[in-house]
């Protein structure tokens, strides 16, 4: 079972607010990822990290930012939320290795609605 | 051309039938392949991983890999209504640090 957590699970917020979506994992995984997914649509990678102090932008341009100060924690921040940011945000983590060690686990997701 | 391609469906099968889900990928040197199941409104969960050519069975699920044809499939035997979900194919990149996901195939199992 995956030990990866996301808070909040649901968030309704007004335009212009600053928000931080939390993601933490207790598996000691080096690699962590943020995906954005609209209902019935594809997963889009927006940020990833290969370790502490390492962050990169993903395939989909995003106005969000991330940080990786601790191995277990990979928060995503939106400085000024807009209705176009309404989506589901999924955090994931994995460890390099062989076989089952490569498995990527997803958190439960945060559903964001910006009014 | 997308790196990982799946038919979006929906694929509709009757209860008890075999559901066959297909995926093609473009990176010839890919070595690791994964199938995830995603229920509506939920996050993806891993069903199967496969690394070698041939078949790998786990309960009602069988993953098949053909690296020469750059093709990976998932068979679900004795399909149940609870199998109705979107199935995502994922391929590990050459550097081994990233998964590329297909768009997913929506499966509907009708009672």
gemmi code that builds the backbone of each chain (N, CA, C; Angstrom):
import gemmi

chains = {
    "A": [
        ("UNK", (0.840, -1.195, 0.000), (0.000, 0.000, 0.000), (0.880, 1.252, 0.000)),
        ("UNK", (0.465, 2.224, -0.797), (1.246, 3.439, -0.937), (1.055, 4.338, 0.265)),
        ("UNK", (2.153, 4.900, 0.759), (2.107, 5.858, 1.868), (2.397, 7.240, 1.318)),
        ("UNK", (1.469, 7.752, 0.562), (1.606, 9.077, -0.005), (0.307, 9.832, 0.242)),
        ("UNK", (0.440, 11.046, 0.760), (-0.700, 11.777, 1.282), (-0.798, 13.139, 0.633)),
        ("UNK", (-2.029, 13.574, 0.435), (-2.251, 14.898, -0.123), (-3.318, 15.613, 0.708)),
        ("UNK", (-3.060, 16.876, 0.975), (-4.057, 17.713, 1.643), (-4.059, 19.094, 1.000)),
        ("UNK", (-5.211, 19.767, 0.944), (-6.515, 19.200, 1.272), (-6.990, 18.256, 0.166)),
        ("UNK", (-8.008, 17.490, 0.425), (-8.564, 16.631, -0.614), (-9.473, 17.426, -1.537)),
        ("UNK", (-10.147, 18.400, -0.998), (-11.033, 19.265, -1.779), (-10.805, 20.698, -1.328)),
        ("UNK", (-10.808, 21.627, -2.282), (-10.588, 23.026, -1.959), (-11.401, 23.893, -2.898)),
        ("UNK", (-12.220, 24.750, -2.331), (-12.960, 25.753, -3.095), (-12.451, 27.111, -2.638)),
        ("UNK", (-11.998, 27.901, -3.582), (-11.344, 29.150, -3.215), (-11.665, 30.220, -4.240)),
        ("UNK", (-11.562, 31.470, -3.835), (-11.861, 32.584, -4.716), (-10.681, 32.990, -5.573)),
        ("UNK", (-10.963, 33.618, -6.676), (-9.923, 34.099, -7.581), (-8.975, 35.053, -6.857)),
        ("UNK", (-7.688, 34.887, -7.158), (-6.671, 35.771, -6.608), (-6.029, 35.286, -5.326)),
        ("UNK", (-6.593, 34.250, -4.728), (-6.012, 33.734, -3.477), (-4.765, 32.919, -3.746)),
        ("UNK", (-3.885, 32.933, -2.769), (-2.702, 32.081, -2.823), (-3.021, 30.750, -2.153)),
        ("UNK", (-2.648, 29.651, -2.801), (-2.925, 28.341, -2.221), (-1.691, 27.453, -2.302)),
        ("UNK", (-1.592, 26.564, -1.353), (-0.529, 25.550, -1.367), (-1.166, 24.181, -1.199)),
        ("UNK", (-0.872, 23.318, -2.144), (-1.330, 21.932, -2.075), (-0.181, 21.098, -1.510)),
        ("UNK", (-0.493, 20.347, -0.454), (0.538, 19.589, 0.222), (0.622, 18.162, -0.295)),
        ("UNK", (1.841, 17.638, -0.370), (2.064, 16.243, -0.721), (3.225, 15.724, 0.118)),
        ("UNK", (3.014, 14.596, 0.758), (4.099, 14.000, 1.530), (4.059, 12.481, 1.384)),
        ("UNK", (5.235, 11.884, 1.448), (5.349, 10.425, 1.354), (6.350, 9.931, 2.398)),
        ("UNK", (6.057, 8.762, 2.901), (6.882, 8.204, 3.979), (7.692, 7.015, 3.508)),
        ("UNK", (7.846, 6.864, 2.208), (8.549, 5.725, 1.641), (10.009, 6.032, 1.354)),
        ("UNK", (10.439, 7.279, 1.600), (11.818, 7.653, 1.326), (12.147, 7.744, -0.151)),
        ("UNK", (11.130, 7.935, -0.989), (11.363, 8.001, -2.428), (12.090, 9.285, -2.814)),
        ("UNK", (13.037, 9.144, -3.740), (13.757, 10.317, -4.226), (12.901, 11.134, -5.194)),
        ("UNK", (12.181, 10.440, -6.047), (11.505, 11.108, -7.154), (10.044, 11.385, -6.821)),
        ("UNK", (9.651, 12.622, -7.045), (8.260, 13.006, -6.815), (7.754, 13.832, -7.987)),
        ("UNK", (6.444, 13.753, -8.214), (5.845, 14.324, -9.406), (4.490, 14.974, -9.065)),
        ("UNK", (4.162, 16.035, -9.810), (2.820, 16.611, -9.764), (2.205, 16.501, -11.154)),
        ("UNK", (0.961, 15.995, -11.174), (0.208, 15.904, -12.405), (-1.073, 16.721, -12.257)),
        ("UNK", (-1.542, 17.223, -13.393), (-2.837, 17.897, -13.434), (-3.739, 17.073, -14.348)),
        ("UNK", (-4.979, 16.864, -13.921), (-5.895, 16.049, -14.712), (-7.300, 16.603, -14.618)),
        ("UNK", (-7.843, 16.967, -15.758), (-9.240, 17.377, -15.820), (-10.116, 16.129, -15.951)),
        ("UNK", (-11.382, 16.198, -15.557), (-12.255, 15.015, -15.594), (-12.304, 14.364, -16.968)),
        ("UNK", (-12.036, 13.075, -17.013), (-12.093, 12.319, -18.258), (-10.960, 12.602, -19.220)),
        ("UNK", (-9.979, 13.328, -18.763), (-8.890, 13.716, -19.659), (-7.563, 13.080, -19.222)),
        ("UNK", (-6.531, 13.332, -19.993), (-5.218, 12.739, -19.744), (-4.532, 13.335, -18.532)),
        ("UNK", (-3.575, 12.593, -18.022), (-2.665, 13.114, -17.013), (-1.645, 14.027, -17.686)),
        ("UNK", (-1.386, 15.163, -17.086), (-0.359, 16.065, -17.597), (0.657, 16.328, -16.500)),
        ("UNK", (1.920, 16.057, -16.782), (2.982, 16.306, -15.816), (3.285, 17.796, -15.770)),
        ("UNK", (3.209, 18.387, -14.579), (3.468, 19.825, -14.459), (4.759, 20.134, -13.708)),
        ("UNK", (5.171, 19.281, -12.786), (6.434, 19.482, -12.065), (6.993, 18.128, -11.634)),
        ("UNK", (8.328, 18.076, -11.488), (8.917, 16.877, -10.912), (10.196, 17.221, -10.167)),
        ("UNK", (10.611, 16.288, -9.341), (11.807, 16.490, -8.528), (12.521, 15.153, -8.384)),
        ("UNK", (13.847, 15.185, -8.519), (14.636, 13.962, -8.379), (15.318, 13.869, -7.023)),
        ("UNK", (15.075, 14.890, -6.197), (15.657, 14.853, -4.872), (15.608, 16.224, -4.234)),
        ("UNK", (16.140, 16.320, -3.027), (16.140, 17.592, -2.307), (16.820, 18.671, -3.142)),
        ("UNK", (16.192, 19.835, -3.172), (16.667, 21.020, -3.896), (16.690, 20.848, -5.417)),
        ("UNK", (16.036, 19.828, -5.918), (15.924, 19.598, -7.357), (14.475, 19.710, -7.768)),
        ("UNK", (14.159, 20.657, -8.670), (12.800, 20.754, -9.212), (12.897, 21.129, -10.685)),
        ("UNK", (11.957, 20.582, -11.467), (11.924, 20.849, -12.896), (10.480, 21.026, -13.321)),
        ("UNK", (10.277, 21.779, -14.399), (8.942, 21.910, -14.967), (8.658, 20.716, -15.873)),
        ("UNK", (7.413, 20.336, -15.916), (7.009, 19.204, -16.734), (6.581, 19.611, -18.127)),
        ("UNK", (5.830, 18.714, -18.757), (5.440, 18.918, -20.152), (4.402, 20.006, -20.311)),
        ("UNK", (3.530, 20.146, -19.319), (2.445, 21.104, -19.406), (2.839, 22.371, -18.673)),
        ("UNK", (2.761, 23.486, -19.383), (3.078, 24.761, -18.750), (2.111, 25.038, -17.616)),
        ("UNK", (2.647, 25.445, -16.504), (1.810, 25.704, -15.339), (2.290, 26.962, -14.642)),
        ("UNK", (1.350, 27.699, -14.084), (1.696, 28.899, -13.343), (2.041, 28.590, -11.897)),
        ("UNK", (2.025, 27.323, -11.548), (2.338, 26.935, -10.188), (3.848, 26.797, -9.999)),
        ("UNK", (4.260, 26.773, -8.738), (5.660, 26.532, -8.394), (5.720, 25.434, -7.350)),
        ("UNK", (6.878, 24.795, -7.253), (7.072, 23.723, -6.275), (8.375, 23.947, -5.539)),
        ("UNK", (8.523, 23.235, -4.442), (9.771, 23.243, -3.692), (10.023, 21.846, -3.148)),
        ("UNK", (11.294, 21.552, -2.904), (11.654, 20.233, -2.329), (12.791, 20.461, -1.333)),
        ("UNK", (12.378, 20.831, -0.140), (13.351, 21.108, 0.910), (13.641, 19.852, 1.715)),
        ("UNK", (12.645, 18.972, 1.781), (12.826, 17.698, 2.481), (12.432, 16.582, 1.534)),
        ("UNK", (13.042, 15.448, 1.671), (12.775, 14.312, 0.787), (11.300, 13.954, 0.762)),
        ("UNK", (10.663, 13.995, 1.924), (9.302, 13.475, 2.030), (8.230, 14.477, 1.639)),
        ("UNK", (8.595, 15.716, 1.339), (7.603, 16.782, 1.196), (7.789, 17.510, -0.138)),
        ("UNK", (6.696, 17.680, -0.895), (6.783, 18.291, -2.231), (5.541, 19.158, -2.457)),
        ("UNK", (5.485, 20.319, -1.842), (4.290, 21.155, -1.958), (4.226, 21.919, -3.276)),
        ("UNK", (3.026, 22.176, -3.718), (2.772, 22.947, -4.945), (2.026, 24.215, -4.563)),
        ("UNK", (2.461, 25.357, -5.100), (1.882, 26.651, -4.728), (1.376, 27.393, -5.952)),
        ("UNK", (0.193, 27.943, -5.815), (-0.356, 28.865, -6.810), (-0.426, 30.236, -6.155)),
        ("UNK", (0.312, 31.189, -6.664), (0.381, 32.520, -6.041), (-0.930, 33.268, -6.150)),
        ("UNK", (-1.628, 33.085, -7.281), (-2.885, 33.803, -7.500), (-3.820, 32.890, -8.294)),
        ("UNK", (-4.720, 32.241, -7.597), (-5.578, 31.243, -8.236), (-6.554, 31.896, -9.216)),
        ("UNK", (-6.778, 31.185, -10.318), (-7.744, 31.637, -11.320), (-8.687, 30.493, -11.663)),
        ("UNK", (-9.859, 30.785, -12.218), (-10.792, 29.702, -12.591), (-10.166, 28.669, -13.516)),
        ("UNK", (-9.215, 29.083, -14.359), (-8.552, 28.135, -15.264), (-7.701, 27.108, -14.513)),
        ("UNK", (-7.433, 27.350, -13.237), (-6.669, 26.396, -12.424), (-7.544, 25.291, -11.846)),
        ("UNK", (-8.847, 25.401, -12.055), (-9.766, 24.378, -11.571), (-9.430, 23.037, -12.221)),
        ("UNK", (-9.125, 22.040, -11.395), (-8.695, 20.747, -11.912), (-8.459, 19.803, -10.736)),
        ("UNK", (-8.037, 18.579, -11.061), (-7.563, 17.667, -10.031), (-6.038, 17.628, -10.116)),
        ("UNK", (-5.390, 17.715, -8.961), (-3.936, 17.696, -8.890), (-3.505, 16.423, -8.167)),
        ("UNK", (-2.676, 15.641, -8.865), (-2.233, 14.356, -8.340), (-0.741, 14.389, -8.084)),
        ("UNK", (-0.354, 13.969, -6.908), (1.055, 13.848, -6.541), (1.447, 12.375, -6.634)),
        ("UNK", (2.678, 12.113, -7.030), (3.151, 10.742, -7.136), (4.608, 10.667, -6.710)),
        ("UNK", (5.050, 9.463, -6.350), (6.458, 9.286, -6.001), (6.924, 7.903, -6.443)),
        ("UNK", (8.237, 7.774, -6.661), (8.801, 6.463, -6.998), (10.275, 6.467, -6.632)),
        ("UNK", (10.802, 5.262, -6.527), (12.218, 5.080, -6.214), (12.853, 4.332, -7.358)),
        ("UNK", (14.028, 4.744, -7.770), (14.748, 3.993, -8.797), (15.178, 2.660, -8.233)),
        ("UNK", (15.100, 1.653, -9.041), (15.530, 0.344, -8.601), (15.161, -0.692, -9.631)),
        ("UNK", (15.070, -1.905, -9.189), (14.721, -2.997, -10.081), (13.333, -3.508, -9.754)),
        ("UNK", (12.638, -3.874, -10.786), (11.347, -4.522, -10.589), (10.374, -3.688, -9.787)),
        ("UNK", (9.852, -4.267, -8.730), (8.798, -3.628, -7.949), (9.261, -2.328, -7.325)),
        ("UNK", (10.582, -2.171, -7.174), (11.081, -0.932, -6.575), (10.821, 0.261, -7.472)),
        ("UNK", (10.566, 0.034, -8.752), (10.341, 1.146, -9.660), (8.916, 1.659, -9.603)),
        ("UNK", (8.071, 0.979, -8.901), (6.656, 1.315, -8.930), (6.405, 2.761, -8.556)),
        ("UNK", (5.588, 3.427, -9.332), (5.178, 4.794, -9.030), (3.822, 4.757, -8.343)),
        ("UNK", (3.749, 5.416, -7.202), (2.522, 5.458, -6.415), (1.919, 6.853, -6.492)),
        ("UNK", (0.612, 6.896, -6.538), (-0.109, 8.162, -6.574), (-0.776, 8.433, -5.229)),
        ("UNK", (-0.831, 9.713, -4.878), (-1.629, 10.121, -3.746), (-3.098, 10.172, -4.149)),
        ("UNK", (-3.983, 10.468, -3.191), (-5.423, 10.461, -3.458), (-5.902, 11.647, -4.292)),
        ("UNK", (-5.061, 12.674, -4.428), (-5.441, 13.818, -5.250), (-6.076, 14.951, -4.461)),
        ("UNK", (-5.959, 16.152, -5.021), (-6.659, 17.330, -4.503), (-7.535, 17.874, -5.622)),
        ("UNK", (-8.822, 18.000, -5.312), (-9.743, 18.593, -6.292), (-9.879, 20.073, -5.972)),
        ("UNK", (-9.467, 20.897, -6.920), (-9.456, 22.347, -6.719), (-10.532, 23.006, -7.577)),
        ("UNK", (-11.329, 23.856, -6.955), (-12.321, 24.654, -7.662), (-12.062, 26.114, -7.342)),
        ("UNK", (-11.777, 26.884, -8.376), (-11.532, 28.316, -8.193), (-12.715, 29.089, -8.751)),
        ("UNK", (-13.339, 29.858, -7.886), (-14.550, 30.579, -8.295), (-14.236, 31.971, -8.827)),
    ],
    "B": [
        ("UNK", (3.177, 12.252, -33.470), (2.792, 10.976, -32.883), (3.080, 11.009, -31.384)),
        ("UNK", (2.084, 10.556, -30.610), (2.280, 10.505, -29.168), (3.264, 9.412, -28.814)),
        ("UNK", (3.949, 9.591, -27.687), (4.921, 8.592, -27.255), (4.245, 7.304, -26.816)),
        ("UNK", (3.089, 7.418, -26.194), (2.331, 6.248, -25.749), (0.891, 6.435, -26.217)),
        ("UNK", (0.430, 5.494, -27.025), (-0.894, 5.629, -27.635), (-1.842, 4.543, -27.152)),
        ("UNK", (-3.047, 4.972, -26.824), (-4.112, 4.050, -26.452), (-5.405, 4.497, -27.124)),
        ("UNK", (-6.232, 3.542, -27.464), (-7.560, 3.859, -27.957), (-8.386, 4.376, -26.780)),
        ("UNK", (-8.998, 5.527, -26.944), (-9.698, 6.135, -25.801), (-10.975, 5.401, -25.415)),
        ("UNK", (-11.518, 4.602, -26.364), (-12.748, 3.878, -26.085), (-13.963, 4.786, -26.161)),
        ("UNK", (-15.088, 4.423, -25.509), (-15.134, 3.337, -24.545), (-15.164, 1.954, -25.186)),
        ("UNK", (-14.512, 1.007, -24.477), (-14.563, -0.391, -24.842), (-15.647, -1.022, -23.987)),
        ("UNK", (-16.647, -1.566, -24.624), (-17.777, -2.142, -23.906), (-17.752, -3.654, -24.058)),
        ("UNK", (-17.747, -4.381, -22.927), (-17.772, -5.842, -22.964), (-18.850, -6.341, -22.000)),
        ("UNK", (-19.438, -7.479, -22.277), (-20.422, -8.041, -21.340), (-19.727, -8.686, -20.151)),
        ("UNK", (-20.413, -8.727, -19.052), (-19.887, -9.372, -17.854), (-19.491, -10.808, -18.158)),
        ("UNK", (-18.307, -11.195, -17.676), (-17.805, -12.546, -17.896), (-16.917, -12.690, -19.122)),
        ("UNK", (-16.903, -11.706, -19.985), (-16.086, -11.768, -21.202), (-14.648, -11.348, -20.904)),
        ("UNK", (-13.801, -11.516, -21.918), (-12.413, -11.050, -21.815), (-12.324, -9.647, -22.406)),
        ("UNK", (-11.749, -8.738, -21.623), (-11.504, -7.387, -22.124), (-10.045, -7.293, -22.541)),
        ("UNK", (-9.799, -6.757, -23.723), (-8.438, -6.633, -24.242), (-8.121, -5.163, -24.482)),
        ("UNK", (-7.116, -4.692, -23.757), (-6.720, -3.285, -23.826), (-5.324, -3.204, -24.426)),
        ("UNK", (-5.141, -2.309, -25.370), (-3.899, -2.253, -26.120), (-3.187, -0.917, -25.964)),
        ("UNK", (-1.878, -0.967, -26.160), (-1.040, 0.227, -25.993), (0.174, 0.074, -26.899)),
        ("UNK", (0.519, 1.118, -27.640), (1.759, 1.129, -28.415), (2.623, 2.280, -27.933)),
        ("UNK", (3.931, 2.111, -28.069), (4.863, 3.136, -27.607), (5.917, 3.374, -28.663)),
        ("UNK", (6.522, 4.552, -28.618), (7.431, 4.932, -29.696), (8.904, 4.763, -29.351)),
        ("UNK", (9.259, 4.779, -28.038), (10.664, 4.691, -27.643), (11.115, 3.233, -27.651)),
        ("UNK", (11.907, 2.868, -28.634), (12.281, 1.472, -28.825), (13.112, 0.913, -27.670)),
        ("UNK", (13.788, 1.778, -26.926), (14.676, 1.275, -25.865), (13.977, 1.179, -24.507)),
        ("UNK", (12.683, 1.472, -24.457), (11.950, 1.367, -23.199), (12.036, -0.055, -22.655)),
        ("UNK", (12.154, -0.159, -21.316), (12.348, -1.474, -20.708), (11.262, -1.850, -19.714)),
        ("UNK", (10.563, -0.829, -19.178), (9.597, -1.092, -18.103), (8.235, -0.525, -18.493)),
        ("UNK", (7.213, -1.346, -18.216), (5.869, -0.997, -18.667), (4.878, -1.281, -17.543)),
        ("UNK", (3.890, -0.415, -17.442), (2.973, -0.494, -16.311), (1.542, -0.271, -16.782)),
        ("UNK", (0.628, -0.948, -16.117), (-0.800, -0.690, -16.316), (-1.390, -0.181, -15.006)),
        ("UNK", (-2.101, 0.949, -15.115), (-2.791, 1.530, -13.971), (-4.290, 1.525, -14.247)),
        ("UNK", (-5.071, 1.383, -13.192), (-6.524, 1.499, -13.267), (-6.934, 2.772, -12.546)),
        ("UNK", (-7.829, 3.539, -13.150), (-8.294, 4.767, -12.530), (-9.817, 4.819, -12.574)),
        ("UNK", (-10.419, 4.752, -11.401), (-11.855, 4.930, -11.308), (-12.163, 6.417, -11.393)),
        ("UNK", (-13.362, 6.729, -11.850), (-13.762, 8.126, -12.034), (-13.604, 8.917, -10.744)),
        ("UNK", (-12.893, 10.005, -10.809), (-12.699, 10.872, -9.658), (-11.648, 10.407, -8.681)),
        ("UNK", (-10.994, 9.283, -8.963), (-9.964, 8.734, -8.075), (-8.593, 8.831, -8.722)),
        ("UNK", (-7.573, 8.470, -7.956), (-6.221, 8.499, -8.495), (-5.871, 7.136, -9.090)),
        ("UNK", (-4.897, 7.103, -10.003), (-4.507, 5.824, -10.614), (-3.894, 4.865, -9.590)),
        ("UNK", (-4.185, 3.587, -9.755), (-3.576, 2.560, -8.917), (-2.951, 1.509, -9.822)),
        ("UNK", (-1.786, 1.032, -9.424), (-1.042, 0.080, -10.245), (-1.724, -1.294, -10.244)),
        ("UNK", (-1.878, -1.864, -11.456), (-2.406, -3.220, -11.580), (-1.285, -4.191, -11.896)),
        ("UNK", (-0.483, -3.866, -12.897), (0.527, -4.799, -13.388), (1.759, -4.024, -13.841)),
        ("UNK", (2.891, -4.676, -13.723), (4.103, -4.191, -14.350), (4.687, -5.346, -15.152)),
        ("UNK", (5.387, -5.027, -16.247), (5.990, -6.077, -17.067), (7.263, -5.541, -17.657)),
        ("UNK", (8.296, -6.392, -17.685), (9.618, -5.952, -18.113), (10.193, -6.812, -19.227)),
        ("UNK", (9.682, -8.050, -19.385), (10.227, -8.979, -20.375), (9.172, -9.329, -21.405)),
        ("UNK", (9.626, -9.672, -22.588), (8.700, -10.112, -23.628), (7.898, -11.319, -23.155)),
        ("UNK", (6.644, -11.364, -23.566), (5.809, -12.498, -23.218), (4.648, -12.078, -22.350)),
        ("UNK", (4.129, -13.056, -21.624), (2.950, -12.842, -20.800), (3.317, -12.864, -19.320)),
        ("UNK", (2.585, -12.074, -18.562), (2.697, -12.092, -17.103), (1.276, -12.084, -16.544)),
        ("UNK", (0.992, -13.103, -15.730), (-0.361, -13.272, -15.227), (-0.435, -12.959, -13.736)),
        ("UNK", (-1.525, -12.312, -13.346), (-1.780, -12.037, -11.926), (-3.291, -12.080, -11.723)),
        ("UNK", (-3.772, -13.205, -11.252), (-5.207, -13.361, -11.061), (-5.947, -13.306, -12.387)),
        ("UNK", (-6.912, -12.425, -12.478), (-7.672, -12.305, -13.736), (-6.979, -11.434, -14.782)),
        ("UNK", (-5.853, -10.851, -14.407), (-5.145, -9.939, -15.302), (-3.925, -10.610, -15.942)),
        ("UNK", (-3.735, -10.357, -17.232), (-2.542, -10.798, -17.941), (-1.993, -9.630, -18.744)),
        ("UNK", (-0.739, -9.313, -18.496), (-0.061, -8.300, -19.301), (0.773, -9.016, -20.358)),
        ("UNK", (0.781, -8.465, -21.563), (1.551, -9.038, -22.658), (2.459, -7.958, -23.233)),
        ("UNK", (3.709, -8.327, -23.476), (4.681, -7.377, -23.997), (5.360, -7.937, -25.224)),
        ("UNK", (5.443, -7.109, -26.265), (6.164, -7.465, -27.487), (7.036, -6.262, -27.836)),
        ("UNK", (8.284, -6.320, -27.425), (9.184, -5.172, -27.631), (9.497, -4.953, -29.107)),
        ("UNK", (9.548, -6.014, -29.888), (9.842, -5.860, -31.322), (8.748, -5.048, -32.013)),
        ("UNK", (7.526, -5.264, -31.599), (6.392, -4.533, -32.178), (6.045, -3.282, -31.383)),
        ("UNK", (6.747, -3.074, -30.267), (6.515, -1.910, -29.396), (5.047, -1.841, -28.982)),
        ("UNK", (4.644, -2.949, -28.395), (3.231, -3.154, -28.114), (3.097, -3.827, -26.756)),
        ("UNK", (2.184, -3.295, -25.940), (1.896, -3.915, -24.647), (0.383, -3.954, -24.478)),
        ("UNK", (-0.118, -5.031, -23.931), (-1.563, -5.162, -23.790), (-1.911, -5.675, -22.396)),
        ("UNK", (-3.159, -5.498, -22.051), (-3.695, -5.997, -20.782), (-4.980, -6.748, -21.084)),
        ("UNK", (-5.021, -8.012, -20.642), (-6.230, -8.815, -20.775), (-6.869, -8.960, -19.400)),
        ("UNK", (-8.178, -8.767, -19.365), (-8.921, -8.974, -18.126), (-9.917, -10.094, -18.383)),
        ("UNK", (-9.694, -11.217, -17.713), (-10.589, -12.368, -17.882), (-11.768, -12.246, -16.931)),
        ("UNK", (-12.897, -12.874, -17.330), (-14.094, -12.872, -16.476), (-14.399, -11.452, -15.999)),
        ("UNK", (-14.531, -10.531, -16.931), (-14.732, -9.123, -16.600), (-15.950, -8.933, -15.709)),
        ("UNK", (-15.788, -8.049, -14.733), (-16.857, -7.739, -13.793), (-17.243, -6.259, -13.924)),
        ("UNK", (-18.475, -5.916, -13.580), (-18.854, -4.487, -13.619), (-17.895, -3.614, -12.810)),
        ("UNK", (-17.317, -4.186, -11.757), (-16.372, -3.413, -10.936), (-15.061, -3.128, -11.660)),
        ("UNK", (-14.839, -3.782, -12.801), (-13.652, -3.491, -13.609), (-13.854, -2.250, -14.473)),
        ("UNK", (-15.055, -1.733, -14.519), (-15.337, -0.539, -15.324), (-14.536, 0.630, -14.778)),
        ("UNK", (-13.639, 1.140, -15.603), (-12.708, 2.191, -15.187), (-11.928, 2.619, -16.426)),
        ("UNK", (-11.037, 3.571, -16.239), (-10.088, 3.935, -17.284), (-8.761, 3.263, -16.977)),
        ("UNK", (-8.181, 2.633, -17.987), (-6.920, 1.913, -17.824), (-5.811, 2.690, -18.529)),
        ("UNK", (-4.791, 3.020, -17.762), (-3.680, 3.826, -18.259), (-2.457, 2.953, -18.483)),
        ("UNK", (-1.879, 3.075, -19.663), (-0.620, 2.413, -19.976), (0.500, 3.413, -19.693)),
        ("UNK", (1.564, 2.970, -19.052), (2.689, 3.856, -18.747), (3.993, 3.180, -19.145)),
        ("UNK", (4.885, 3.967, -19.736), (6.166, 3.455, -20.218), (7.285, 4.258, -19.566)),
        ("UNK", (8.273, 3.562, -19.047), (9.390, 4.259, -18.416), (10.340, 4.766, -19.488)),
        ("UNK", (10.840, 6.004, -19.298), (11.727, 6.562, -20.314), (13.116, 5.933, -20.245)),
        ("UNK", (13.923, 6.251, -21.227), (15.226, 5.624, -21.370), (16.128, 5.871, -20.161)),
        ("UNK", (16.006, 7.075, -19.590), (16.833, 7.403, -18.432), (16.345, 6.713, -17.175)),
        ("UNK", (15.149, 6.182, -17.216), (14.610, 5.441, -16.077), (14.064, 6.302, -14.970)),
        ("UNK", (13.850, 7.594, -15.246), (13.413, 8.469, -14.163), (12.018, 9.020, -14.336)),
        ("UNK", (11.328, 8.627, -15.391), (10.036, 9.231, -15.687), (9.135, 8.212, -16.358)),
        ("UNK", (7.858, 8.285, -16.027), (6.864, 7.496, -16.740), (6.116, 8.396, -17.718)),
        ("UNK", (5.910, 7.900, -18.927), (5.054, 8.577, -19.888), (3.744, 7.803, -19.955)),
        ("UNK", (2.652, 8.505, -19.740), (1.339, 7.865, -19.704), (0.609, 8.040, -21.029)),
        ("UNK", (-0.121, 6.995, -21.411), (-1.047, 7.125, -22.512), (-2.301, 7.852, -22.048)),
        ("UNK", (-3.169, 8.146, -22.981), (-4.379, 8.878, -22.652), (-5.429, 8.056, -21.929)),
        ("UNK", (-5.236, 6.732, -21.906), (-6.169, 5.857, -21.210), (-7.268, 5.327, -22.093)),
        ("UNK", (-7.715, 4.109, -21.766), (-8.864, 3.487, -22.426), (-9.955, 3.296, -21.400)),
        ("UNK", (-11.135, 3.798, -21.717), (-12.261, 3.643, -20.794), (-12.936, 2.314, -21.080)),
        ("UNK", (-13.023, 1.483, -20.047), (-13.649, 0.166, -20.148), (-14.995, 0.194, -19.441)),
        ("UNK", (-15.997, -0.344, -20.133), (-17.328, -0.483, -19.521), (-17.717, -1.944, -19.571)),
        ("UNK", (-17.972, -2.536, -18.416), (-18.412, -3.925, -18.339), (-19.891, -3.924, -17.983)),
        ("UNK", (-20.683, -4.463, -18.909), (-22.139, -4.397, -18.735), (-22.668, -5.677, -18.119)),
        ("UNK", (-23.493, -5.569, -17.051), (-24.035, -6.768, -16.395), (-24.942, -7.542, -17.352)),
    ],
}
model = gemmi.Model(1)
for chain_id, residues in chains.items():
    chain = gemmi.Chain(chain_id)
    for i, (resn, *xyz) in enumerate(residues, 1):
        res = gemmi.Residue()
        res.name, res.seqid = resn, gemmi.SeqId(i, " ")
        for name, pos in zip(("N", "CA", "C"), xyz):
            atom = gemmi.Atom()
            atom.name, atom.element = name, gemmi.Element(name[0])
            atom.pos, atom.b_iso = gemmi.Position(*pos), 0.0
            res.add_atom(atom)
        chain.add_residue(res)
    model.add_chain(chain)
structure = gemmi.Structure()
structure.add_model(model)
structure.setup_entities()
